[in-house]
Amino acid sequence: MYFDVFTLLGFAAGTVTSIGFLPQLIRGYRTKKLYDVSYWMPLVLACGMLLWLVYGFFRNDIAIIVANSFGVSCNILLITMKKWYSTRDGS
């Protein structure tokens, strides 16, 4: 598989933006509290990233596909964790 400089740039951009989800996910996992996280933020981001993912498939752009697959997964995990922990602690 051949990667040109633009594909590498896309992977770098996807990595940097995807890393942004990790602190929230780690904090939520450790504290088991996500009451301060809105359902709307990850839901809207997941919808936008899902559209980018479809776009990436149509463009056959691996960097867009990988970055947005990870982003959609993180947002779904964040929503799931919020729901799970809020039903466990009654908030």
N, CA, C and O atoms as a GROMACS GRO file, in nm:
protein
  364
    1MET      N    1   0.084  -0.118   0.000
    1MET     CA    2   0.000   0.000   0.000
    1MET      C    3   0.088   0.124   0.000
    1MET      O    4   0.182   0.134   0.079
    2TYR      N    5   0.058   0.215  -0.087
    2TYR     CA    6   0.138   0.336  -0.104
    2TYR      C    7   0.069   0.453  -0.035
    2TYR      O    8  -0.050   0.478  -0.057
    3PHE      N    9   0.143   0.526   0.048
    3PHE     CA   10   0.091   0.645   0.115
    3PHE      C   11   0.168   0.766   0.067
    3PHE      O   12   0.291   0.773   0.081
    4ASP      N   13   0.096   0.862   0.010
    4ASP     CA   14   0.162   0.987  -0.028
    4ASP      C   15   0.161   1.083   0.090
    4ASP      O   16   0.108   1.050   0.197
    5VAL      N   17   0.219   1.200   0.072
    5VAL     CA   18   0.231   1.297   0.180
    5VAL      C   19   0.094   1.345   0.228
    5VAL      O   20   0.078   1.376   0.346
    6PHE      N   21  -0.004   1.351   0.140
    6PHE     CA   22  -0.138   1.396   0.179
    6PHE      C   23  -0.209   1.291   0.264
    6PHE      O   24  -0.283   1.325   0.357
    7THR      N   25  -0.187   1.164   0.233
    7THR     CA   26  -0.245   1.058   0.315
    7THR      C   27  -0.182   1.058   0.454
    7THR      O   28  -0.252   1.041   0.554
    8LEU      N   29  -0.052   1.077   0.460
    8LEU     CA   30   0.016   1.085   0.589
    8LEU      C   31  -0.032   1.206   0.668
    8LEU      O   32  -0.049   1.198   0.790
    9LEU      N   33  -0.055   1.317   0.601
    9LEU     CA   34  -0.110   1.436   0.666
    9LEU      C   35  -0.249   1.406   0.720
    9LEU      O   36  -0.284   1.450   0.830
   10GLY      N   37  -0.329   1.335   0.644
   10GLY     CA   38  -0.462   1.296   0.688
   10GLY      C   39  -0.457   1.207   0.811
   10GLY      O   40  -0.537   1.224   0.904
   11PHE      N   41  -0.365   1.112   0.813
   11PHE     CA   42  -0.349   1.026   0.930
   11PHE      C   43  -0.305   1.106   1.052
   11PHE      O   44  -0.352   1.082   1.163
   12ALA      N   45  -0.215   1.202   1.031
   12ALA     CA   46  -0.170   1.287   1.142
   12ALA      C   47  -0.287   1.369   1.198
   12ALA      O   48  -0.305   1.377   1.319
   13ALA      N   49  -0.365   1.428   1.109
   13ALA     CA   50  -0.481   1.507   1.153
   13ALA      C   51  -0.582   1.419   1.226
   13ALA      O   52  -0.634   1.459   1.330
   14GLY      N   53  -0.609   1.302   1.173
   14GLY     CA   54  -0.702   1.210   1.236
   14GLY      C   55  -0.655   1.163   1.373
   14GLY      O   56  -0.734   1.148   1.465
   15THR      N   57  -0.525   1.140   1.385
   15THR     CA   58  -0.469   1.098   1.513
   15THR      C   59  -0.484   1.206   1.617
   15THR      O   60  -0.527   1.179   1.729
   16VAL      N   61  -0.447   1.328   1.582
   16VAL     CA   62  -0.455   1.439   1.677
   16VAL      C   63  -0.600   1.463   1.722
   16VAL      O   64  -0.625   1.479   1.841
   17THR      N   65  -0.693   1.466   1.628
   17THR     CA   66  -0.832   1.491   1.667
   17THR      C   67  -0.892   1.373   1.742
   17THR      O   68  -0.976   1.392   1.831
   18SER      N   69  -0.853   1.253   1.709
   18SER     CA   70  -0.907   1.135   1.777
   18SER      C   71  -0.856   1.122   1.919
   18SER      O   72  -0.928   1.074   2.007
   19ILE      N   73  -0.734   1.164   1.944
   19ILE     CA   74  -0.678   1.159   2.078
   19ILE      C   75  -0.760   1.246   2.174
   19ILE      O   76  -0.761   1.221   2.295
   20GLY      N   77  -0.826   1.346   2.121
   20GLY     CA   78  -0.907   1.435   2.204
   20GLY      C   79  -1.020   1.364   2.278
   20GLY      O   80  -1.067   1.415   2.380
   21PHE      N   81  -1.064   1.249   2.232
   21PHE     CA   82  -1.170   1.175   2.300
   21PHE      C   83  -1.118   1.098   2.421
   21PHE      O   84  -1.194   1.074   2.515
   22LEU      N   85  -0.994   1.060   2.418
   22LEU     CA   86  -0.941   0.970   2.520
   22LEU      C   87  -0.947   1.024   2.663
   22LEU      O   88  -0.985   0.949   2.752
   23PRO      N   89  -0.913   1.151   2.688
   23PRO     CA   90  -0.922   1.198   2.827
   23PRO      C   91  -1.064   1.187   2.885
   23PRO      O   92  -1.079   1.151   3.002
   24GLN      N   93  -1.166   1.219   2.807
   24GLN     CA   94  -1.304   1.209   2.856
   24GLN      C   95  -1.343   1.065   2.881
   24GLN      O   96  -1.407   1.034   2.982
   25LEU      N   97  -1.305   0.976   2.791
   25LEU     CA   98  -1.336   0.835   2.809
   25LEU      C   99  -1.264   0.777   2.931
   25LEU      O  100  -1.324   0.702   3.008
   26ILE      N  101  -1.138   0.811   2.948
   26ILE     CA  102  -1.061   0.761   3.062
   26ILE      C  103  -1.118   0.815   3.192
   26ILE      O  104  -1.135   0.741   3.289
   27ARG      N  105  -1.147   0.946   3.196
   27ARG     CA  106  -1.204   1.007   3.316
   27ARG      C  107  -1.338   0.943   3.350
   27ARG      O  108  -1.364   0.911   3.466
   28GLY      N  109  -1.423   0.925   3.250
   28GLY     CA  110  -1.553   0.863   3.273
   28GLY      C  111  -1.540   0.721   3.326
   28GLY      O  112  -1.614   0.680   3.415
   29TYR      N  113  -1.448   0.647   3.271
   29TYR     CA  114  -1.426   0.509   3.315
   29TYR      C  115  -1.377   0.504   3.460
   29TYR      O  116  -1.423   0.422   3.540
   30ARG      N  117  -1.284   0.592   3.492
   30ARG     CA  118  -1.227   0.594   3.628
   30ARG      C  119  -1.327   0.640   3.733
   30ARG      O  120  -1.340   0.579   3.839
   31THR      N  121  -1.399   0.749   3.703
   31THR     CA  122  -1.490   0.807   3.802
   31THR      C  123  -1.629   0.744   3.799
   31THR      O  124  -1.703   0.752   3.897
   32LYS      N  125  -1.664   0.682   3.688
   32LYS     CA  126  -1.798   0.626   3.668
   32LYS      C  127  -1.906   0.735   3.676
   32LYS      O  128  -2.021   0.707   3.709
   33LYS      N  129  -1.866   0.860   3.646
   33LYS     CA  130  -1.958   0.972   3.650
   33LYS      C  131  -1.946   1.053   3.521
   33LYS      O  132  -1.840   1.106   3.490
   34LEU      N  133  -2.054   1.060   3.448
   34LEU     CA  134  -2.057   1.138   3.324
   34LEU      C  135  -2.178   1.229   3.321
   34LEU      O  136  -2.227   1.265   3.214
   35TYR      N  137  -2.228   1.268   3.439
   35TYR     CA  138  -2.345   1.354   3.446
   35TYR      C  139  -2.321   1.490   3.383
   35TYR      O  140  -2.416   1.556   3.340
   36ASP      N  141  -2.196   1.534   3.378
   36ASP     CA  142  -2.165   1.665   3.320
   36ASP      C  143  -2.143   1.659   3.169
   36ASP      O  144  -2.113   1.762   3.108
   37VAL      N  145  -2.157   1.542   3.110
   37VAL     CA  146  -2.146   1.527   2.965
   37VAL      C  147  -2.286   1.522   2.906
   37VAL      O  148  -2.368   1.440   2.947
   38SER      N  149  -2.312   1.608   2.810
   38SER     CA  150  -2.441   1.609   2.743
   38SER      C  151  -2.453   1.490   2.650
   38SER      O  152  -2.354   1.443   2.594
   39TYR      N  153  -2.575   1.441   2.633
   39TYR     CA  154  -2.598   1.338   2.532
   39TYR      C  155  -2.585   1.397   2.391
   39TYR      O  156  -2.545   1.328   2.298
   40TRP      N  157  -2.618   1.524   2.377
   40TRP     CA  158  -2.621   1.587   2.245
   40TRP      C  159  -2.484   1.601   2.181
   40TRP      O  160  -2.470   1.579   2.060
   41MET      N  161  -2.383   1.636   2.258
   41MET     CA  162  -2.249   1.658   2.201
   41MET      C  163  -2.197   1.532   2.132
   41MET      O  164  -2.162   1.540   2.014
   42PRO      N  165  -2.189   1.416   2.200
   42PRO     CA  166  -2.138   1.299   2.129
   42PRO      C  167  -2.232   1.249   2.019
   42PRO      O  168  -2.187   1.191   1.921
   43LEU      N  169  -2.362   1.271   2.036
   43LEU     CA  170  -2.458   1.229   1.935
   43LEU      C  171  -2.439   1.308   1.805
   43LEU      O  172  -2.436   1.251   1.696
   44VAL      N  173  -2.428   1.439   1.817
   44VAL     CA  174  -2.409   1.524   1.699
   44VAL      C  175  -2.273   1.495   1.634
   44VAL      O  176  -2.263   1.486   1.512
   45LEU      N  177  -2.169   1.481   1.718
   45LEU     CA  178  -2.037   1.448   1.663
   45LEU      C  179  -2.038   1.313   1.592
   45LEU      O  180  -1.978   1.299   1.486
   46ALA      N  181  -2.104   1.214   1.650
   46ALA     CA  182  -2.110   1.082   1.587
   46ALA      C  183  -2.182   1.090   1.452
   46ALA      O  184  -2.138   1.027   1.356
   47CYS      N  185  -2.290   1.167   1.445
   47CYS     CA  186  -2.361   1.183   1.317
   47CYS      C  187  -2.272   1.250   1.213
   47CYS      O  188  -2.267   1.206   1.098
   48GLY      N  189  -2.203   1.355   1.252
   48GLY     CA  190  -2.112   1.422   1.159
   48GLY      C  191  -1.999   1.333   1.114
   48GLY      O  192  -1.964   1.330   0.996
   49MET      N  193  -1.942   1.260   1.208
   49MET     CA  194  -1.833   1.169   1.173
   49MET      C  195  -1.882   1.052   1.088
   49MET      O  196  -1.808   1.002   1.004
   50LEU      N  197  -2.004   1.010   1.110
   50LEU     CA  198  -2.060   0.904   1.027
   50LEU      C  199  -2.073   0.954   0.882
   50LEU      O  200  -2.047   0.879   0.788
   51LEU      N  201  -2.114   1.078   0.865
   51LEU     CA  202  -2.120   1.135   0.731
   51LEU      C  203  -1.980   1.143   0.668
   51LEU      O  204  -1.962   1.113   0.550
   52TRP      N  205  -1.881   1.184   0.748
   52TRP     CA  206  -1.743   1.187   0.698
   52TRP      C  207  -1.696   1.047   0.661
   52TRP      O  208  -1.624   1.029   0.563
   53LEU      N  209  -1.737   0.948   0.739
   53LEU     CA  210  -1.700   0.809   0.711
   53LEU      C  211  -1.756   0.764   0.577
   53LEU      O  212  -1.686   0.702   0.497
   54VAL      N  213  -1.882   0.794   0.553
   54VAL     CA  214  -1.943   0.760   0.423
   54VAL      C  215  -1.869   0.832   0.311
   54VAL      O  216  -1.840   0.773   0.207
   55TYR      N  217  -1.840   0.959   0.333
   55TYR     CA  218  -1.764   1.037   0.234
   55TYR      C  219  -1.628   0.970   0.207
   55TYR      O  220  -1.586   0.959   0.092
   56GLY      N  221  -1.562   0.927   0.314
   56GLY     CA  222  -1.432   0.861   0.299
   56GLY      C  223  -1.440   0.734   0.216
   56GLY      O  224  -1.350   0.704   0.138
   57PHE      N  225  -1.550   0.658   0.235
   57PHE     CA  226  -1.568   0.537   0.154
   57PHE      C  227  -1.588   0.572   0.006
   57PHE      O  228  -1.530   0.509  -0.082
   58PHE      N  229  -1.669   0.674  -0.019
   58PHE     CA  230  -1.690   0.714  -0.159
   58PHE      C  231  -1.563   0.769  -0.223
   58PHE      O  232  -1.539   0.748  -0.342
   59ARG      N  233  -1.482   0.837  -0.145
   59ARG     CA  234  -1.355   0.891  -0.197
   59ARG      C  235  -1.244   0.787  -0.192
   59ARG      O  236  -1.135   0.810  -0.246
   60ASN      N  237  -1.270   0.675  -0.129
   60ASN     CA  238  -1.169   0.571  -0.110
   60ASN      C  239  -1.045   0.628  -0.040
   60ASN      O  240  -0.932   0.603  -0.081
   61ASP      N  241  -1.070   0.705   0.066
   61ASP     CA  242  -0.963   0.772   0.140
   61ASP      C  243  -0.946   0.704   0.276
   61ASP      O  244  -1.028   0.723   0.367
   62ILE      N  245  -0.841   0.626   0.288
   62ILE     CA  246  -0.818   0.545   0.407
   62ILE      C  247  -0.801   0.630   0.532
   62ILE      O  248  -0.844   0.589   0.640
   63ALA      N  249  -0.739   0.746   0.521
   63ALA     CA  250  -0.719   0.832   0.638
   63ALA      C  251  -0.853   0.881   0.693
   63ALA      O  252  -0.873   0.881   0.814
   64ILE      N  253  -0.943   0.922   0.607
   64ILE     CA  254  -1.075   0.967   0.650
   64ILE      C  255  -1.154   0.850   0.709
   64ILE      O  256  -1.223   0.867   0.810
   65ILE      N  257  -1.143   0.735   0.649
   65ILE     CA  258  -1.215   0.617   0.697
   65ILE      C  259  -1.167   0.577   0.836
   65ILE      O  260  -1.249   0.554   0.926
   66VAL      N  261  -1.038   0.568   0.855
   66VAL     CA  262  -0.982   0.524   0.984
   66VAL      C  263  -1.013   0.625   1.094
   66VAL      O  264  -1.062   0.588   1.201
   67ALA      N  265  -0.986   0.752   1.068
   67ALA     CA  266  -1.006   0.855   1.170
   67ALA      C  267  -1.152   0.863   1.213
   67ALA      O  268  -1.181   0.872   1.332
   68ASN      N  269  -1.242   0.859   1.119
   68ASN     CA  270  -1.383   0.874   1.153
   68ASN      C  271  -1.444   0.746   1.207
   68ASN      O  272  -1.541   0.752   1.283
   69SER      N  273  -1.392   0.632   1.171
   69SER     CA  274  -1.435   0.507   1.234
   69SER      C  275  -1.401   0.509   1.383
   69SER      O  276  -1.483   0.472   1.467
   70PHE      N  277  -1.281   0.553   1.413
   70PHE     CA  278  -1.239   0.563   1.553
   70PHE      C  279  -1.324   0.666   1.626
   70PHE      O  280  -1.368   0.642   1.739
   71GLY      N  281  -1.348   0.781   1.563
   71GLY     CA  282  -1.427   0.887   1.625
   71GLY      C  283  -1.570   0.844   1.653
   71GLY      O  284  -1.623   0.871   1.760
   72VAL      N  285  -1.633   0.779   1.556
   72VAL     CA  286  -1.770   0.730   1.576
   72VAL      C  287  -1.772   0.629   1.690
   72VAL      O  288  -1.862   0.631   1.774
   73SER      N  289  -1.674   0.540   1.693
   73SER     CA  290  -1.666   0.440   1.800
   73SER      C  291  -1.651   0.505   1.936
   73SER      O  292  -1.716   0.464   2.032
   74CYS      N  293  -1.567   0.607   1.946
   74CYS     CA  294  -1.547   0.678   2.073
   74CYS      C  295  -1.676   0.745   2.119
   74CYS      O  296  -1.710   0.741   2.237
   75ASN      N  297  -1.747   0.807   2.026
   75ASN     CA  298  -1.871   0.875   2.062
   75ASN      C  299  -1.979   0.776   2.105
   75ASN      O  300  -2.053   0.802   2.200
   76ILE      N  301  -1.988   0.663   2.037
   76ILE     CA  302  -2.084   0.560   2.077
   76ILE      C  303  -2.047   0.506   2.216
   76ILE      O  304  -2.135   0.484   2.299
   77LEU      N  305  -1.919   0.485   2.240
   77LEU     CA  306  -1.874   0.439   2.370
   77LEU      C  307  -1.906   0.542   2.478
   77LEU      O  308  -1.950   0.505   2.587
   78LEU      N  309  -1.886   0.669   2.450
   78LEU     CA  310  -1.915   0.775   2.546
   78LEU      C  311  -2.064   0.780   2.579
   78LEU      O  312  -2.101   0.793   2.696
   79ILE      N  313  -2.149   0.769   2.480
   79ILE     CA  314  -2.294   0.767   2.502
   79ILE      C  315  -2.333   0.644   2.583
   79ILE      O  316  -2.414   0.653   2.676
   80THR      N  317  -2.276   0.530   2.549
   80THR     CA  318  -2.305   0.406   2.621
   80THR      C  319  -2.261   0.415   2.766
   80THR      O  320  -2.334   0.375   2.856
   81MET      N  321  -2.140   0.467   2.789
   81MET     CA  322  -2.091   0.482   2.926
   81MET      C  323  -2.180   0.576   3.005
   81MET      O  324  -2.211   0.549   3.121
   82LYS      N  325  -2.221   0.688   2.945
   82LYS     CA  326  -2.307   0.783   3.015
   82LYS      C  327  -2.438   0.717   3.054
   82LYS      O  328  -2.483   0.732   3.168
   83LYS      N  329  -2.498   0.646   2.963
   83LYS     CA  330  -2.624   0.578   2.991
   83LYS      C  331  -2.605   0.471   3.098
   83LYS      O  332  -2.684   0.463   3.192
   84TRP      N  333  -2.502   0.391   3.086
   84TRP     CA  334  -2.475   0.282   3.180
   84TRP      C  335  -2.451   0.336   3.321
   84TRP      O  336  -2.511   0.287   3.417
   85TYR      N  337  -2.364   0.434   3.333
   85TYR     CA  338  -2.331   0.486   3.466
   85TYR      C  339  -2.445   0.566   3.526
   85TYR      O  340  -2.459   0.569   3.648
   86SER      N  341  -2.527   0.632   3.444
   86SER     CA  342  -2.638   0.711   3.499
   86SER      C  343  -2.749   0.618   3.551
   86SER      O  344  -2.820   0.653   3.645
   87THR      N  345  -2.765   0.502   3.490
   87THR     CA  346  -2.866   0.408   3.541
   87THR      C  347  -2.816   0.335   3.665
   87THR      O  348  -2.896   0.289   3.746
   88ARG      N  349  -2.688   0.324   3.682
   88ARG     CA  350  -2.631   0.256   3.798
   88ARG      C  351  -2.635   0.342   3.923
   88ARG      O  352  -2.656   0.291   4.033
   89ASP      N  353  -2.614   0.476   3.907
   89ASP     CA  354  -2.608   0.562   4.026
   89ASP      C  355  -2.737   0.641   4.048
   89ASP      O  356  -2.748   0.717   4.144
   90GLY      N  357  -2.834   0.622   3.960
   90GLY     CA  358  -2.964   0.685   3.978
   90GLY      C  359  -2.973   0.830   3.936
   90GLY      O  360  -3.075   0.894   3.962
   91SER      N  361  -2.869   0.884   3.872
   91SER     CA  362  -2.877   1.025   3.831
   91SER      C  363  -2.924   1.041   3.689
   91SER      O  364  -2.936   1.154   3.640
   0.00000   0.00000   0.00000
